[in-house]
């Protein structure tokens, strides 16, 4: 299983960090988790086009997690090279209504021309999606927000929070995970509701007992040295601070 951080930033424009997005590649399958702005171009840097994405999971529908879905759907209509492979989008309750309004706003310009698109709304539970067993739980951000755990046929696991505050759901998802990708939006003194700071990210990872921790979704100004020091005093596993196009092999 190969995991690539497509975007390690937020809604604040940055030349170094695109908005949220992670690509999981396994068994010739491309699974996308979140689709913030700039991530579509990052996929192209990896040689992945709108033809190649098999399934998209959304943690929630805030712009910095989904807005590149619009040019993706628009581009997938492009003739003579329109997308032909069917596409499934997976997200929490309420996403179908949101998606229908998005499609209505853009009229026919986002509607599939030569492929079928299915929206699958999930709540909490576990289900097989392609080559992965996926477990999903509510997390503390907005009502729609869901965290995900992807497990490969070989037993390797990666857990992704999207935006979240400290919560039991993420601890349960992360239990013994090979890699946990948590947001860490701001420094301690600038804590935002529904988001993690270094001490809470470290506490969550310690209680989940994950093997590796990757922190991402950094608002400026985040002092990465301070974040590393703060988290390392709590969490004893291997720690990574995300940058765009950082990759992991599990």
C-alpha atoms as one frame of an Amber mdcrd trajectory, in Angstrom:
protein
   0.000   0.000   0.000   1.433   3.368  -1.044   0.099   6.541   0.602   0.833
   9.997  -0.806   0.048  13.305   0.895  -1.339  15.438  -1.941  -2.025  18.471
   0.224  -0.744  19.257   3.718  -2.214  22.733   4.057  -5.550  24.411   4.669
  -7.886  26.973   3.131  -5.147  29.607   3.421  -3.396  29.880   0.023   0.213
  28.713   0.066   2.934  28.139  -2.505   4.255  25.223  -0.427   1.093  23.455
   0.742  -2.039  22.556  -1.194  -5.338  21.870   0.551  -6.257  18.502   2.017
  -5.947  15.337  -0.039  -4.430  11.855   0.312  -3.977   9.162  -2.342  -3.903
   5.449  -1.465  -2.603   3.126  -4.201  -2.818  -0.653  -4.026  -3.472  -3.471
  -6.510  -3.709  -0.995  -9.417  -6.447   0.874  -7.523  -6.345   4.621  -6.862
  -8.377   5.713  -3.840  -8.637   9.408  -3.034  -9.476  10.776   0.405 -10.539
  14.423   0.200 -10.005  16.638  -2.827  -8.976  20.124  -1.729  -7.774  22.755
  -4.166  -4.413  22.051  -5.764  -4.678  18.293  -5.309  -5.845  17.698  -8.883
  -2.543  19.078 -10.163  -0.635  17.018  -7.587  -2.272  13.888  -9.003  -0.969
  14.862 -12.440   2.524  15.181 -10.940   2.153  11.511  -9.982   0.896  10.540
 -13.435  -2.679  10.055 -12.189  -5.434  11.575 -14.341  -9.219  11.865 -14.099
  -9.397   8.472 -15.809  -7.478   6.726 -13.042  -9.322   7.517  -9.789 -11.450
   4.532  -8.750 -13.163   5.882  -5.644 -13.293   9.149  -3.676 -13.910   9.328
   0.092 -14.757  12.657   1.708 -14.206  13.323   5.403 -16.591  16.295   5.096
 -17.647  18.949   2.585 -15.690  22.065   3.570 -14.094  23.793   0.533 -10.480
  22.972   1.436 -11.420  19.282   1.435 -13.558  19.045  -1.700 -13.342  21.984
  -4.113 -11.108  20.256  -6.723 -13.988  17.825  -7.243 -15.533  20.534  -9.447
 -12.743  20.733 -12.077 -12.315  16.950 -11.811 -15.944  16.338 -12.820 -15.767
  19.058 -15.482 -12.586  17.599 -16.965 -13.987  14.063 -16.921 -16.545  15.190
 -19.518 -13.849  16.333 -21.949 -14.161  14.837 -25.420 -12.681  13.028 -27.228
 -11.060  11.705 -24.010 -14.048  11.594 -21.648 -13.821   9.345 -18.599 -15.504
   5.964 -19.134 -14.815   4.150 -15.830 -17.626   4.333 -13.265 -16.957   6.398
 -10.134 -18.133   6.007  -6.537 -18.072   8.843  -4.000 -18.325   7.884  -0.319
 -19.169  10.378   2.439 -21.208  10.929   5.586 -24.931  11.684   5.886 -26.025
  14.785   4.011 -23.465  14.578   1.241 -26.024  13.503  -1.377 -28.097  16.639
  -0.765 -24.966  18.795  -0.934 -23.852  17.079  -4.145 -27.257  17.532  -5.769
 -27.118  21.274  -5.057 -23.602  21.439  -6.469 -24.733  19.732  -9.664 -27.739
  22.046  -9.896 -25.555  25.141  -9.514 -23.365  24.100 -12.455 -26.269  22.782
 -14.552 -25.085  20.045 -16.937 -21.422  21.021 -16.877 -20.446  18.529 -14.167
 -22.784  15.710 -15.148 -21.063  12.514 -16.371 -21.199  12.154 -20.136 -19.835
   8.616 -20.627 -19.604   7.091 -17.140 -21.849   6.380 -14.159 -21.436   8.177
 -10.809 -22.758   6.771  -7.514 -22.952   8.529  -4.148 -22.730   6.189  -1.135
 -23.630   7.786   2.191 -22.179   6.054   5.261 -22.700   6.581   8.994 -20.637
   4.328  11.280 -19.515   0.781  10.596 -17.240  -1.231   8.333 -17.570  -2.248
   4.691 -15.474  -3.662   1.876 -14.674  -1.077  -0.798 -12.584  -2.512  -3.618
  -9.387  -4.002  -2.203  -9.808  -2.380   1.234 -11.866  -3.066   4.307 -12.909
   0.407   5.410 -14.091   1.326   8.903 -15.717   4.714   9.431 -16.703   6.646
  12.550 -18.050  10.055  13.489 -15.409  12.597  14.473 -15.705  16.004  16.168
 -15.822  18.706  13.521 -19.198  19.072  11.775 -22.183  16.721  11.654 -21.068
  15.121   8.388 -17.461  14.556   9.461 -16.175  10.988   9.356 -12.760   9.462
   9.985 -11.616   6.387   8.051  -9.480   3.316   8.597  -8.307   1.457   5.475
  -7.009  -2.092   5.871  -5.263  -3.959   3.057  -5.514  -7.661   2.257  -2.068
  -8.055   3.857  -3.326  -6.581   7.139  -1.669  -3.157   6.880  -3.727  -0.178
   8.019  -3.832   3.579   7.524  -6.174   5.864   9.467  -7.205   9.374   8.372
  -8.955  11.933  10.520  -9.853  14.751   8.152 -10.632  17.722  10.403 -11.334
  16.681  13.991 -11.022  17.628  17.605  -9.876  15.098  20.205 -12.541  12.366
  20.274 -13.090   8.717  21.136 -14.009   7.839  17.555 -10.531   8.665  16.280
  -8.876   6.774  19.139 -10.903   3.684  18.247 -10.161   4.008  14.529  -6.457
   4.372  15.203  -5.975   1.373  17.497  -2.640  -0.221  16.552  -2.683   1.342
  13.068   0.487   1.136  10.989   0.047   4.793  10.041  -2.245   7.464  11.462
  -2.689  10.741   9.575  -4.039  13.427  11.907  -4.701  17.073  11.347  -2.806
  19.485  13.619  -4.179  22.813  12.506  -2.749  25.395  14.888  -0.285  26.043
  17.714  -1.463  25.402  21.282  -2.304  29.036  21.958  -4.501  29.333  18.851
  -6.761  26.310  19.428  -9.817  26.269  17.150 -13.011  24.354  17.983 -13.180
  21.131  15.962  -9.425  21.004  15.352  -6.371  19.482  17.021  -3.304  21.184
  18.474   0.008  19.375  19.074  -0.727  18.227  22.643  -4.116  16.767  21.693
  -2.744  15.125  18.543   0.001  13.528  20.607  -2.447  12.387  23.268  -4.791
  10.904  20.676  -1.970   9.031  18.923  -0.604   7.712  22.237  -4.003   6.409
  23.304  -4.539   4.830  19.880  -1.068   3.235  20.133  -0.446   3.703  16.400
   2.956   2.703  15.013   3.564   5.835  12.928   1.985   9.291  13.153   1.870
  11.858  10.360   0.575  15.331  11.230  -0.903  17.508   8.495  -3.344  20.377
   7.745  -1.025  23.099   9.036  -2.357  26.660   9.228   0.294  29.367   8.991
   2.176  30.188  11.058   2.852  26.710  12.405   6.333  26.271  13.861   7.104
  22.689  12.870  10.015  22.393  15.298   7.753  23.354  18.202   5.072  20.928
  16.981   7.586  18.081  16.776   8.936  18.815  20.239   5.465  19.112  21.789
   4.130  15.896  20.250   7.302  13.901  20.942   7.016  14.507  24.677   3.655
  12.674  24.617   3.780  10.205  21.722   6.728   7.822  21.535   6.218   6.363
  18.064   7.710   7.453  14.760   6.576  10.999  13.950   6.317  12.707  10.554
   5.303  16.285   9.724   3.585  16.200   6.354   4.743  18.002   3.260   3.130
  17.836  -0.147   3.961  14.631  -2.064   5.403  12.909   1.021   4.944   9.140
   0.574   4.641   6.086   2.813   4.904   2.405   1.874   3.096  -0.075   4.112
